[in-house]
Amino acid sequence: MTATAPLTTAEAETLLATARAAAEAAGVAVSVTVLDAGGHLLAFRRDDRAVLISGETSTRKAYTALQLDAPTADLVDLVKPDGPFHSLPTALDRPLLFIAGGIPVRRAGRLVGAIGVGGGAPDQDHSFAAAALRELEQTVGR
């Protein structure tokens, strides 16, 4: 088995810049968090006009996407009262947040980190994170 290169700070900055650019183009002030595979902070930025809580929500979305290796948008229904994991948010002493905007980052099929965006509507946050991931994949693929 060959080792998978970790997410670099340069790649984290690409994710952050691209998500912020997408949000700015939509007229939305956001916070963006990028974590490595161990859950450690690689990059963070809160726009001046972003609501203060967006810093916390972006970090929790990234952490949730990382820990569950799934986009947070795909997890929302699972934690609703009738969902199979409805007790998960309160069962663990972890900063999980089941709102769209967090997406895992994979390289060669392996989890290497996650991005979280907070500050816009959940669908907007998800789209900004997805745009950042697409840009990273295109940049790395060159």
N, C-alpha and C positions, 0 to 999 in steps of 0.2 A: 504494500500500500504506500503510495507516494504522499508526502506531506502537502497539505493545502496551505498556500500562503495566507497569512492573516490579513485582515482588513488594515490598510495603512492609514496614517493620519492624512496623507494627501488624498486618498480615496474618500475618507470621511469628510474632508473639506469640499470635495467635488459634490458629494451628496448634499451637504449643507447648503452650498451656494446654489445648486440647481433647484432644490426645494424652495429656497427663499425667492429665487427669481420667478418661479412658477406662481408662488403666492403673491408676489409683488405685481406680476402681470394681471392677476385677478383682483388686485386691490385689497388684498387681505394681509394683515399684519400677523405674523406667526412666530412661534419658537420652534426650533429644530434641534433634535438630539440624535447623535450617532453613538452607538455603543459597540464595543468589540465583542467577540464570542464569549468572553468571560463576564460580560455585563459592565465593563469598565468604560467610562466616558472617554470618547475620542474627540468629539466636537460638539459644541453647543452654541447656539446664538438665539437671543430673544430680540426681535425687532423693537425699536423704541416705542412704537404705538401698540404693541401686542399686550393683551390683558396679562396681568401678572401671573395668573394661575396657568397660563399656557406653557410656562417653563416646566412646571410640575407635570402637566398632562402630557407634554411631548416626551418627557423622560419615562413616564409610566407606560405610555403606549409602546415606546421602543423596548422597554424591559419585558412587557407582556408578549410582544411579537417574538422576542428572542427566547424567552423561557418556554413558550408553547410552539415555537417554530412555525408560526402561522400569522398571516395578516390579521390584525385586530378586527378588521371589517368582517372577516369570516367567522369570528368568535362571538359576535354580539348576540345572536339568537341562542347560542348554547348556554348563556348565563341568565336568560330570561326566566321568570318564575316556573314556566313549564318546560324549560330546557334541561338537557341531561346533566349539565354542570352548573345548575343554578346556585349551588352553595359554594362554588369555587372562589368567588371574590372575597368571601368572608372566612373561608376555611383555612386559608394560608395567611401567614404573617408576612406577606410580600406586597410590594407596591404595584399590583396588577390593575390595569384599567381596560375595560372592554368597550372601547369606543374606537371607531375607525380612525386611522391615522398612523398606525404602527405596521411596519413591514420588515420581515427578516431579510437579511442580505446573505446570499449564498454564492459560493465560488466552487465550480466543479462539483455541484451537488451537495456541498458541505456548508453548514451554517458558519458564517464568519463574523456576523454582527447583526445589527438592526438599526433602522431609522424610525424616529417618531416625530410627527408634526402635530402641533396644537395651536389653536387660536382661531381657526375658521370653523365652519360647519364640518361635521365628521366626514361627509363625502368630499369636501374640498381638501381637508387635511390628507385623506387617503390619496387623492389625485396628485397632490404636491409630492408626497412621499414616493408614489409610483413613478412620477416623472423623473425624480432624482435617481431612482433605481435604474430606469431605462437609460439615462445618460451615463451612469457608471458602467453599465453593461456594454454600451457602445464604445466608451472610452477604453475600457479594458480589452475589448475585442479587437481594437485597432492594432 
